[in-house]
Amino acid sequence: MWYAIMAEDAPDSLDKRLAARPEHLKRLQNLQDAGRLLLAGPFPAIDSTDPGPAGFTGSLIVAEFASLAEAKEWANNDPFVILNVYKHVTVKPFRKTLPN
């Protein structure tokens, strides 16, 4: 089943985010390589694809896992969680409707 992982960044966490990004992207690439990633990306703090020093306010990942518990475990082991980039993470089941 698909699961939405919605994360909110901690204040002033841009430097931590940038430092942890390569390892974070590696985990996402592993999901993609396994055909289990629907989408992933950050929420820019301003209306720009490159917010510069304004940074990001969080992230959204939609990926396939065997269970909610597995999705939560995966999310909790993300470098952005471990290094306190994210201050809050919510994981919910997600039903993809469109596009077909």
Secondary structure, DSSP 8 states (H G I E B T S, - for coil): -EEEEEEEE-TT-HHHHHHHHHHHHHHHHHHHHTT-EEEEEEEESSSSSS-GGG-EEEEEEEEE-SSHHHHHHHHHTSHHHHTTSEEEEEEEEE---S--
